Amino acid sequence: MITIVTVTILLLFFLASAIRVLKEYERGLIFRLGRVVGAKGPGLIILIPVVDKMVKVSLRLVAMDVEPQDIITRDNVSLKVNAVIYFRVMDPVKGIIQVENYMYATSQLAQTTLRSVCGQAELDEILSEREKINTKLQEILDTQTDPWGIKVSTVEVKHIDLPPEMQRAMAKQAEAERERRAKIINAEGEFQAAGRQRLLPSSGITPWPCAATVSPDTSGNCGREQFHNRVSHPH
């Protein structure tokens, strides 16, 4: 009786330690006596108890926030910039063998790269050419994480925190620009109006000689006088 119970317990222990089930997006890196056998999965995986050890690796896309970084731009403006990075593990073997913790390593690399790239650009470039900054960050991170079996697909700068005095200066600059454009539009309107007035005599339209007369007593006389002049002096 004791033998049957012992065998049953050992069998359950064997099954519990030997059978693994991996999801569709998971891979299992198998170590046999410390040496890498390979990545297996998804589905049912059979391990040798005590001999084999499995490390799970997720192949899903990871969205990682890059903490705000204090940056001094090339034109000596101090600001804070944070970003988000999207990456995934393409080679589970490299992701476990080549780096101790690929999540932490990618996060630290993203922070230093963000400071380096933004520090080489001017403030106007960071604000107006954000797509260019994103592309440059993605290319650098993808190249440096490739030996780890990681593919960086997208890097996006999320928020740029400017100092209050810089915000006020930019607001004044924008207001001055709007005032300048308004003055230019008014000057162009006056120039066009003056041009139309100069072209009016050459258009062949002769103003009525008594157009300036507003008195009802003289307007009629003016009309009769012009009629008699036309009759007495025909062309």
C-alpha positions, 0 to 999 in steps of 0.5 A: 500500500505504501509503495503504491502511494509513493509511486503515485506521488512520484508520478504526480511530481513527474507530471507536474515538473515535466509538462508545460503548456505555452500560449501562442505568443510564448516561447520556452527557452530550454536549458539542459544541464545548463546548456541551451537546447533551443526555444520551443513552443507554443503548445505542450512541452515535455521536460526532463525533471531536474535536468531541464529548466525552461525560461518563458519569453513573450513575443508580444509587442511591448509598449514602454514609457521612457521617463522624463529626461532633463535635456539641454538643447544645442541652443542652450535651452533646458527642457524635459522630454519623455517618450514611448518605445514599442518593441518585441523579442524576435529571437528568444535565444538572444534575448535571454543569452545575450543580455541579463534583463532585456526589458531593463537594458532597453529602458536604460538605452532608450533614456540615454539615446533620448538625451543624446539625440535631443541634446544635439538638436535645437529647440525649434527642430525638436518642436517642429520636426518631431517626426525626424527626431522619432525616426532617428531615435528608432534607427539608433535603438533598433541598431543597438538592440539587434544583438539582443534579438529585439526589434524596435518598431516605433519611438514617439516623443510624447511630451516636451515640458518647457520652462515657464519663462520660455513659454512666455517668450514664445507667446510674445513672439507669436503675438508679435508675428500675428501683429506683423502679419496684420500690418502687412495685410492692412498695407496691402489693402491700402496699396490695392485701393490706391491703385484702383483710384489711380486707374479710375481716370484712365478707364474712360468713365467721365464723372458727371460735372455736377456730381458734387452738387447736393443742393436740390435748387442747383441740381436741376439748373445744372441738368438744364444747362448741360442740355441746352449746351448739347443742343446749341453745340451739336457734334 
